[in-house]
Every structure is written in C-alpha cells, then in structure tokens.
Amino acid sequence: MYTIDDCKLFDLPKEEDPRGSLTYLYEHVQIPFAINRVFYIYDVPAGKDRGAHAHKECWQFIIAASGALEVYLNDGTHEKSVLLNRPFRGLLVPPGIWAQEREFTTGALCLVLASHPYSEEDYIRNFDEYLSIYKR
C-alpha cells in the first residue's frame, strides 16, 4: 500500500525562448507509467471541489496547466495538501490515495494523465468506505 510520502512533485522539462515557454512529457520518462487516458478540469465554480476519490489501480499525474489549485491527499492515516501553480510541475498520485482537487483559481486548468482507461469499478468515491479499506 502506498502512503502520501509516495505522492511526489516532479519538475518537468521547460524550454524557454523569447517566443514563450514549452514543457513536454514522455511516458516512462517524465511520467513513470504508460499514459492511457488524458483529461482536464476547467470552469470550476468558486468554492467547488473536484476529485474526492481514490483509485484501486490507476496512477495519476496532476498538473495545473494554467492557474492554481490545491490537491488534498489522504492515505487513511496521514493527510497533506499540495499547491500546484506552475505548468512545469506535476504531482504523482499512486493508487490507494484519496485525492481531492480544490481551491481552483479563476481560469485554472487542471490536466490529469492517467495510467488506466476510465473504469467506474476502479473508483472508491465514499470516504468512509475508503477508510474501512485503507486506514492503517
């Protein structure tokens, strides 16, 4: 079982020149898994959260592609929050970690790279159920 200590921030390559900046990603290089799904979250109303679930098998890599957001993490015993506010920095979230994206700034764009295709069976969406499985 993974813990919140396994949730790591990674700096991604950043190429800068007078025309602007560019960041690139490769699976199994910057992203430590095969990317099987990409989605993004945007237009989140003030005060609303996203996520609030854990995955049984799926790994995620979360990037604030624009703006900023906070990711609340819980492993059943410990919790922490991570601020994402740079498009060249991403947060690796292994399976078995409860993650909730919150405190989106206006215009924030949250990009998520996932190791697995969508499967509702992979989700634990009830926090009490999550604790019954993962509380140490």
Sequence and secondary structure as in RCSB ss.txt:
>XXXX:A:sequence
MYTIDDCKLFDLPKEEDPRGSLTYLYEHVQIPFAINRVFYIYDVPAGKDRGAHAHKECWQFIIAASGALEVYLND
GTHEKSVLLNRPFRGLLVPPGIWAQEREFTTGALCLVLASHPYSEEDYIRNFDEYLSIYKR
>XXXX:A:secstr
   GGG EEEE   EEETTEEE    BTTTBSS   EEEEEE   TT  EEEEEESS  EEEEEEES EEEEEE 
SS EEEEEE  TTEEEEE TT EEEEE   TT EEEEEESS   GGGEE  HHHHHHHH  
